[in-house]
Amino acid sequence: MMLAKRIRMASMLASMGKPTLHYFDVNGRGEVSKMVAAVGGVEIDVVEYPFEANGASASDKLKAGPMESAHTKAATAMDMEGCGLPIIVHGDLKINQSFACQNYLASIGPKYPKVTPQQKALDDMFMGYLEDIMGLAAGVILSEGDGALVPVFMSKTLTTLSKHIPASGFVHGLSTPTIADICVLVLTQALIPFGATLGEGAAETYGKFPEAVALGERTAAFPAIAKFLPTEDCCLKKPPRAARA
Ligand SMILES: N[C@@H](CCC(=O)N[C@@H](CS)C(=O)NCC(=O)O)C(=O)O
């Protein structure tokens, strides 16, 4: 980006204040956004809600009917009635859908790597795989889905993604992780919904994918992420707040 354009964008973003990320008090679909912000050097405010949902899939939610909870009331108050979390509010911008939130935070992060269209496509692909298995595993927690399918689908997911995982460094070979690497960190280390649904079988499942596990560890060790992980806002390995000691 040309210097003048970069300066204009920086001053516009500064005038908008910090983005606010609205999400539950678990990993779920919120943590990738938080880590993308950390890598990109975007300071965000996090507004957390107790983890309550009336299903994981659109069909389960529609069958269960509307629910009244802290997050649905907050969404309605933001003129985003019925929108699931995550939600980001930044100045006049109000968006939901995790891909939109993650890509937005990446695009405004001064330290987030400038990716090529091909690298961005690969990042989007990793997001899609994470989203697919998120739906399946969340359905086990929220809608009595079949827990036996989680290790099967996790293995399928990591088999495909491992083809893009290098023996060292990050997916795009850059010095900074991108969304693809962050998705792998979440896939291999998140409690909700993955650790919680894989249960005692987690070690066996992840044991088959040492490259993915190692990439998750390298990504977790990246300084901006290592700094974020011990913070109060991080929910990667935590149960909902009500279940924390
Ligand atoms: N496709 C959406 C799914 C959003 C979604 O279902 N979010 C869940 C939490 S991960 C939620 O907010 N559930 C409660 C609700 O829909 O009210 C996305 O990627 O953000």
The ligand as a Gaussian input file, in Angstrom:
#p B3LYP/6-31G(d) Opt

LIG

0 1
 N      -21.967000     -18.876000      10.738000
 C      -21.931000     -18.110000      11.931000
 C      -22.471000     -18.938000      13.086000
 C      -22.761000     -18.077000      14.280000
 C      -23.190000     -18.903000      15.476000
 O      -23.966000     -19.856000      15.367000
 N      -22.672000     -18.501000      16.629000
 C      -23.010000     -19.189000      17.850000
 C      -21.838000     -19.190000      18.789000
 S      -20.391000     -19.892000      18.103000
 C      -24.146000     -18.431000      18.527000
 O      -24.103000     -17.225000      18.602000
 N      -25.136000     -19.157000      19.033000
 C      -26.220000     -18.570000      19.760000
 C      -27.221000     -17.892000      18.883000
 O      -27.212000     -18.082000      17.649000
 O      -28.033000     -17.151000      19.449000
 C      -20.513000     -17.619000      12.195000
 O      -19.556000     -18.155000      11.593000
 O      -20.332000     -16.675000      12.981000

